Amino acid sequence: MTIKVESTKNALADAYAGIGAKLSLWSGNPTGSGTECSGGSYARQTLSWGAASSSTATASEVTFEAPAGTWDYVGLHDSGGDLADVVPINSTTLGADGQVKVTYTYTQS
């Protein structure tokens, strides 16, 4: 069943955003055999969310400093560091240290 009331969708999208404090970068699915990025200047990035609108909550763009590799997933973490959600991203392959930029959005249907 799809929620029909926009204010309810926005409230649920805001609640989802309230769970997600940090974002991590992964090679492979974190709930499978994926490996979190490490080394160099890599760090999990803090998310800054705007208020939900049109059923969508959007965080500001984050930039990961990543070593060479293929990066194809992000993990959403709560304030305690526990994995709360997993999202595939457009695969980015770096031949040397570089940056991966991600804008995280959540849409409530």
MDTraj code that builds the backbone (N, CA, C; nanometers):
import mdtraj as md
import numpy as np

residues = "MET THR ILE LYS VAL GLU SER THR LYS ASN ALA LEU ALA ASP ALA TYR ALA GLY ILE GLY ALA LYS LEU SER LEU TRP SER GLY ASN PRO THR GLY SER GLY THR GLU CYS SER GLY GLY SER TYR ALA ARG GLN THR LEU SER TRP GLY ALA ALA SER SER SER THR ALA THR ALA SER GLU VAL THR PHE GLU ALA PRO ALA GLY THR TRP ASP TYR VAL GLY LEU HIS ASP SER GLY GLY ASP LEU ALA ASP VAL VAL PRO ILE ASN SER THR THR LEU GLY ALA ASP GLY GLN VAL LYS VAL THR TYR THR TYR THR GLN SER".split()
xyz = np.array([
    [0.0839, -0.1164, 0.0000],
    [0.0000, 0.0000, 0.0000],
    [0.0896, 0.1242, 0.0000],
    [0.0508, 0.2220, -0.0775],
    [0.1240, 0.3472, -0.0854],
    [0.0558, 0.4525, 0.0010],
    [0.1347, 0.5268, 0.0738],
    [0.0807, 0.6358, 0.1555],
    [0.0361, 0.7478, 0.0633],
    [-0.0804, 0.8020, 0.0857],
    [-0.1380, 0.9038, -0.0024],
    [-0.1231, 1.0459, 0.0508],
    [-0.0983, 1.0618, 0.1793],
    [-0.0951, 1.1951, 0.2411],
    [0.0491, 1.2463, 0.2440],
    [0.0735, 1.3558, 0.1736],
    [0.2092, 1.4097, 0.1594],
    [0.2726, 1.4436, 0.2938],
    [0.1975, 1.5004, 0.3865],
    [0.2563, 1.5365, 0.5163],
    [0.3027, 1.4124, 0.5930],
    [0.2335, 1.3013, 0.5764],
    [0.2756, 1.1763, 0.6393],
    [0.4036, 1.1257, 0.5748],
    [0.4114, 1.1315, 0.4421],
    [0.5328, 1.0909, 0.3715],
    [0.6520, 1.1752, 0.4169],
    [0.6311, 1.3064, 0.4291],
    [0.7402, 1.3938, 0.4729],
    [0.7835, 1.3614, 0.6160],
    [0.6872, 1.3341, 0.7034],
    [0.7200, 1.3004, 0.8425],
    [0.8019, 1.1714, 0.8490],
    [0.7667, 1.0733, 0.7672],
    [0.8417, 0.9473, 0.7657],
    [0.9809, 0.9658, 0.7052],
    [0.9913, 1.0476, 0.6023],
    [1.1231, 1.0760, 0.5436],
    [1.2111, 1.1495, 0.6450],
    [1.1534, 1.2436, 0.7198],
    [1.2295, 1.3129, 0.8241],
    [1.2738, 1.2165, 0.9338],
    [1.1889, 1.1206, 0.9690],
    [1.2250, 1.0215, 1.0713],
    [1.3415, 0.9352, 1.0224],
    [1.3395, 0.8967, 0.8957],
    [1.4504, 0.8203, 0.8375],
    [1.5792, 0.9023, 0.8455],
    [1.5709, 1.0286, 0.8071],
    [1.6886, 1.1164, 0.8120],
    [1.7410, 1.1274, 0.9550],
    [1.6515, 1.1266, 1.0522],
    [1.6915, 1.1355, 1.1920],
    [1.7730, 1.0159, 1.2382],
    [1.7602, 0.9045, 1.1696],
    [1.8372, 0.7844, 1.2028],
    [1.9785, 0.7945, 1.1472],
    [1.9910, 0.8509, 1.0276],
    [2.1182, 0.8507, 0.9559],
    [2.2107, 0.9633, 0.9954],
    [2.3162, 0.9308, 1.0696],
    [2.4106, 1.0322, 1.1160],
    [2.5366, 1.0382, 1.0303],
    [2.5830, 0.9220, 0.9839],
    [2.7091, 0.9161, 0.9080],
    [2.6936, 0.8238, 0.7882],
    [2.7818, 0.8449, 0.6915],
    [2.7835, 0.7645, 0.5704],
    [2.9225, 0.7028, 0.5548],
    [2.9257, 0.5757, 0.5155],
    [3.0524, 0.5065, 0.4903],
    [3.0569, 0.4630, 0.3442],
    [3.1760, 0.4424, 0.2920],
    [3.1978, 0.4046, 0.1527],
    [3.2470, 0.2601, 0.1463],
    [3.1920, 0.1821, 0.0525],
    [3.2202, 0.0396, 0.0475],
    [3.2519, -0.0088, -0.0934],
    [3.3334, -0.1121, -0.0994],
    [3.3536, -0.1908, -0.2197],
    [3.2777, -0.3201, -0.1966],
    [3.1634, -0.3352, -0.2614],
    [3.0769, -0.4504, -0.2374],
    [2.9735, -0.4192, -0.1307],
    [2.8748, -0.5038, -0.1232],
    [2.7625, -0.4842, -0.0328],
    [2.8039, -0.5061, 0.1135],
    [2.7809, -0.4058, 0.1991],
    [2.8169, -0.4190, 0.3410],
    [2.7472, -0.5350, 0.4129],
    [2.6304, -0.5763, 0.3629],
    [2.5605, -0.6872, 0.4281],
    [2.6025, -0.8210, 0.3710],
    [2.6942, -0.8188, 0.2744],
    [2.7477, -0.9420, 0.2159],
    [2.8963, -0.9493, 0.2451],
    [2.9732, -0.9597, 0.1381],
    [3.1178, -0.9727, 0.1548],
    [3.1900, -0.8419, 0.1245],
    [3.1195, -0.7297, 0.1328],
    [3.1797, -0.6005, 0.1042],
    [3.2865, -0.5608, 0.2046],
    [3.3691, -0.4648, 0.1620],
    [3.4770, -0.4147, 0.2463],
    [3.4667, -0.2636, 0.2561],
    [3.4643, -0.2121, 0.3794],
    [3.4606, -0.0669, 0.3964],
    [3.5948, -0.0070, 0.3545],
    [3.5877, 0.1063, 0.2920],
    [3.7071, 0.1809, 0.2529],
    [3.7946, 0.2033, 0.3769],
    [3.9256, 0.2021, 0.3582],
    [4.0171, 0.2309, 0.4687],
    [4.1481, 0.2822, 0.4118],
    [4.2265, 0.3412, 0.4979],
    [4.3571, 0.3900, 0.4570],
    [4.3541, 0.5343, 0.4103],
    [4.4725, 0.5879, 0.3959],
    [4.4846, 0.7262, 0.3501],
    [4.4088, 0.8220, 0.4393],
    [4.3343, 0.9104, 0.3794],
    [4.2567, 1.0112, 0.4535],
    [4.1097, 0.9738, 0.4668],
    [4.0746, 0.8464, 0.4391],
    [3.9346, 0.8057, 0.4458],
    [3.8786, 0.8217, 0.5869],
    [3.7555, 0.8697, 0.5924],
    [3.6789, 0.8755, 0.7172],
    [3.5310, 0.8715, 0.6826],
    [3.4513, 0.8143, 0.7714],
    [3.3061, 0.8229, 0.7545],
    [3.2676, 0.9704, 0.7583],
    [3.1661, 1.0040, 0.6790],
    [3.1263, 1.1436, 0.6663],
    [2.9952, 1.1708, 0.7397],
    [2.9908, 1.2821, 0.8103],
    [2.8700, 1.3242, 0.8818],
    [2.7705, 1.3819, 0.7823],
    [2.6444, 1.3418, 0.7979],
    [2.5387, 1.3903, 0.7094],
    [2.4680, 1.5101, 0.7707],
    [2.4341, 1.6039, 0.6853],
    [2.3543, 1.7200, 0.7246],
    [2.2283, 1.7178, 0.6388],
    [2.1155, 1.6875, 0.7026],
    [1.9893, 1.6690, 0.6308],
    [1.9076, 1.7971, 0.6282],
    [1.8392, 1.8205, 0.5165],
    [1.7386, 1.9255, 0.5090],
    [1.6032, 1.8653, 0.5422],
    [1.5058, 1.9510, 0.5669],
    [1.3699, 1.9037, 0.5948],
    [1.3126, 1.8368, 0.4704],
    [1.2367, 1.7306, 0.4906],
    [1.1768, 1.6584, 0.3790],
    [1.0767, 1.7460, 0.3046],
    [1.0735, 1.7275, 0.1746],
    [0.9811, 1.7982, 0.0870],
    [0.9455, 1.7047, -0.0278],
    [0.8215, 1.7047, -0.0685],
    [0.7755, 1.6168, -0.1776],
    [0.8154, 1.4718, -0.1516],
    [0.8034, 1.4282, -0.0278],
    [0.8287, 1.2905, 0.0167],
    [0.9765, 1.2531, 0.0215],
    [1.0670, 1.3506, 0.0017],
    [1.2098, 1.3203, -0.0077],
    [1.2914, 1.3999, 0.0928],
    [1.3805, 1.3301, 0.1640],
    [1.4788, 1.3937, 0.2512],
    [1.6135, 1.3845, 0.1803],
    [1.6856, 1.4956, 0.1749],
    [1.8145, 1.4997, 0.1060],
    [1.9209, 1.5535, 0.2001],
    [2.0338, 1.4844, 0.2034],
    [2.1480, 1.5314, 0.2815],
    [2.2405, 1.6099, 0.1890],
    [2.3199, 1.6962, 0.2475],
    [2.4164, 1.7705, 0.1668],
    [2.5221, 1.6745, 0.1129],
    [2.5825, 1.7110, 0.0023],
    [2.6842, 1.6269, -0.0603],
    [2.8018, 1.6051, 0.0352],
    [2.8519, 1.4821, 0.0382],
    [2.9721, 1.4510, 0.1156],
    [3.0814, 1.4068, 0.0193],
    [3.2054, 1.4289, 0.0597],
    [3.3207, 1.3897, -0.0215],
    [3.4064, 1.2931, 0.0582],
    [3.4256, 1.1752, 0.0031],
    [3.5147, 1.0762, 0.0626],
    [3.6513, 1.0884, -0.0028],
    [3.7559, 1.0884, 0.0772],
    [3.8927, 1.0752, 0.0280],
    [3.9201, 0.9257, 0.0275],
    [3.9383, 0.8682, -0.0913],
    [3.9469, 0.7232, -0.1021],
    [4.0731, 0.6796, -0.1756],
    [4.1255, 0.5628, -0.1377],
    [4.2396, 0.5073, -0.2114],
    [4.1913, 0.4439, -0.3424],
    [4.2846, 0.4005, -0.4240],
    [4.2510, 0.3313, -0.5479],
    [4.1605, 0.2127, -0.5179],
    [4.0630, 0.1904, -0.6034],
    [3.9706, 0.0794, -0.5864],
    [3.8393, 0.1094, -0.6549],
    [3.7478, 0.0154, -0.6458],
    [3.6137, 0.0332, -0.7001],
    [3.5173, 0.0479, -0.5835],
    [3.4448, 0.1571, -0.5829],
    [3.3546, 0.1921, -0.4725],
    [3.2127, 0.1948, -0.5270],
    [3.1255, 0.1091, -0.4717],
    [2.9929, 0.0939, -0.5305],
    [2.8765, 0.0876, -0.4316],
    [2.9042, 0.1055, -0.3041],
    [2.7979, 0.1086, -0.2033],
    [2.8292, 0.2134, -0.0976],
    [2.7240, 0.2641, -0.0337],
    [2.7406, 0.3427, 0.0880],
    [2.6580, 0.2776, 0.1974],
    [2.7056, 0.2936, 0.3194],
    [2.6337, 0.2458, 0.4357],
    [2.5880, 0.3647, 0.5181],
    [2.4640, 0.3636, 0.5602],
    [2.4088, 0.4674, 0.6471],
    [2.4198, 0.4178, 0.7905],
    [2.4780, 0.5002, 0.8780],
    [2.5015, 0.4598, 1.0168],
    [2.4263, 0.5518, 1.1121],
    [2.3758, 0.4927, 1.2207],
    [2.3123, 0.5737, 1.3236],
    [2.4197, 0.6403, 1.4091],
    [2.3783, 0.7192, 1.5065],
    [2.4737, 0.7955, 1.5876],
    [2.5659, 0.7064, 1.6698],
    [2.5278, 0.5817, 1.6920],
    [2.6133, 0.4869, 1.7638],
    [2.7099, 0.4130, 1.6733],
    [2.7011, 0.4365, 1.5425],
    [2.7900, 0.3715, 1.4473],
    [2.7361, 0.2436, 1.3871],
    [2.6159, 0.2020, 1.4309],
    [2.5568, 0.0792, 1.3776],
    [2.5025, 0.1021, 1.2373],
    [2.5172, 0.0031, 1.1508],
    [2.4672, 0.0105, 1.0144],
    [2.3146, 0.0108, 1.0161],
    [2.2555, 0.1133, 0.9533],
    [2.1101, 0.1273, 0.9516],
    [2.0503, 0.0988, 0.8141],
    [2.1277, 0.1214, 0.7081],
    [2.0779, 0.0984, 0.5729],
    [2.1968, 0.0869, 0.4780],
    [2.1721, 0.0290, 0.3618],
    [2.2742, 0.0078, 0.2597],
    [2.2155, 0.0512, 0.1260],
    [2.2943, 0.1259, 0.0486],
    [2.2459, 0.1746, -0.0807],
    [2.3562, 0.1594, -0.1855],
    [2.3245, 0.0964, -0.2998],
    [2.4227, 0.0941, -0.4078],
    [2.4343, 0.2338, -0.4698],
    [2.5527, 0.2690, -0.5123],
    [2.5755, 0.3967, -0.5802],
    [2.6336, 0.3677, -0.7182],
    [2.6400, 0.4691, -0.8032],
    [2.7084, 0.4513, -0.9307],
    [2.8522, 0.4121, -0.9014],
    [2.8936, 0.3016, -0.9563],
    [3.0277, 0.2498, -0.9309],
    [3.1329, 0.3503, -0.9754],
    [3.2284, 0.3763, -0.8863],
    [3.3395, 0.4664, -0.9153],
    [3.4687, 0.3888, -0.8983],
    [3.5504, 0.3848, -1.0026],
    [3.6800, 0.3180, -0.9955],
    [3.7889, 0.4233, -0.9976],
    [3.8715, 0.4215, -0.8940],
    [3.9843, 0.5136, -0.8850],
    [4.1128, 0.4360, -0.9107],
    [4.1956, 0.4861, -1.0018],
    [4.3243, 0.4225, -1.0304],
    [4.4317, 0.4654, -0.9325],
    [4.4056, 0.5737, -0.8607],
    [4.4962, 0.6273, -0.7589],
    [4.4088, 0.6945, -0.6542],
    [4.4699, 0.7403, -0.5452],
    [4.3928, 0.8109, -0.4431],
    [4.3122, 0.9226, -0.5085],
    [4.1887, 0.9406, -0.4628],
    [4.1028, 1.0431, -0.5205],
    [3.9813, 1.0665, -0.4339],
    [3.8788, 1.1243, -0.4936],
    [3.7577, 1.1590, -0.4205],
    [3.6362, 1.0894, -0.4817],
    [3.5437, 1.0527, -0.3936],
    [3.4133, 1.0018, -0.4339],
    [3.3104, 1.0915, -0.3664],
    [3.2244, 1.1545, -0.4470],
    [3.1226, 1.2454, -0.3940],
    [2.9868, 1.1772, -0.3996],
    [2.9115, 1.1924, -0.2907],
    [2.7802, 1.1279, -0.2805],
    [2.6802, 1.2267, -0.2205],
    [2.5633, 1.2373, -0.2839],
    [2.4501, 1.3095, -0.2256],
    [2.3453, 1.2052, -0.1925],
    [2.3184, 1.1868, -0.0638],
    [2.2289, 1.0806, -0.0161],
    [2.0866, 1.1347, -0.0087],
    [1.9924, 1.0621, -0.0696],
    [1.8517, 1.0993, -0.0609],
    [1.7688, 0.9772, -0.0217],
    [1.6574, 1.0059, 0.0415],
    [1.5620, 0.9026, 0.0772],
    [1.4238, 0.9508, 0.0365],
    [1.3513, 0.8683, -0.0391],
    [1.2156, 0.9031, -0.0814],
    [1.1172, 0.8037, -0.0209],
    [1.0190, 0.8565, 0.0482],
    [0.9130, 0.7747, 0.1082],
    [0.7996, 0.7601, 0.0082],
    [0.7650, 0.6353, -0.0236],
    [0.6551, 0.6149, -0.1189],
    [0.5260, 0.5856, -0.0462],
])
top = md.Topology()
chain = top.add_chain()
for i, resn in enumerate(residues, 1):
    res = top.add_residue(resn, chain, resSeq=i)
    for name in ("N", "CA", "C"):
        top.add_atom(name, md.element.get_by_symbol(name[0]), res)
traj = md.Trajectory(xyz[None], top)
